[in-house]
Amino acid sequence: MTQYYYLVASLPLLRFDDPPPFSSRSWLELCREHAAPDDHALLARISFDALVPQRGDPDTWQAYAAWETALRDELAVQRAQRLGLSPDLFLRDAPFYAGLPTLVKEALAAGTPLAVESALDRRRWAYIDELEVGSQFDLGRLVAYRLKLLLLERRARFRPETGRASFAKEYSLILDSAAPSSGANGRLDGRRPFPAADGETQ
């Protein structure tokens, strides 16, 4: 397996509670300059949306995809139990992991939906850490970095300040599209303007 000493050594350390240092798109462009074309193509198709490793993919990606699939299966089972439903339609083939039922039970008891997602993401991060053991400068290390970067980007979308910024952008687009029907007093069609988001000014 190709070793990527310079590329791995040049990457900033990723921490669970920090924002991503750059976008995954920028990171993939960096990898394009240093990684073999087949390896870059692999990194580009790794995604939390498509847990479908191919024959010959690194063990790191195959192991994580199997674990994540099993995690989602267990989430489906426990959520269905709470609702008195059958989870069968939502299950996919995955190995059995003895600790997952307890892990999911504890995460679902974390409180708010945001707290639940954070608890699950911490377990995801911890499992990626386990997969990194013994992988120093090879493709497996880049796979783990890609997964962590995607996880940080996902977490960034949950942050309140990101949500407020997104709301402000959408709000601005609404005002722009309504501008032709606005009167001199700034109201839309004679109605009061939309209320501002928390922390935003009109």
Secondary structure as UniProt FT lines:
FT   HELIX           5..10
FT   TURN            16..17
FT   HELIX           24..34
FT   HELIX           37..45
FT   TURN            55..56
FT   HELIX           59..83
FT   HELIX           88..90
FT   TURN            98..99
FT   HELIX           100..108
FT   HELIX           113..132
FT   TURN            133..134
FT   HELIX           139..156
FT   TURN            157..158
FT   HELIX           160..178
FT   HELIX           179..181
FT   TURN            184..185
FT   TURN            189..190
FT   TURN            198..199
//
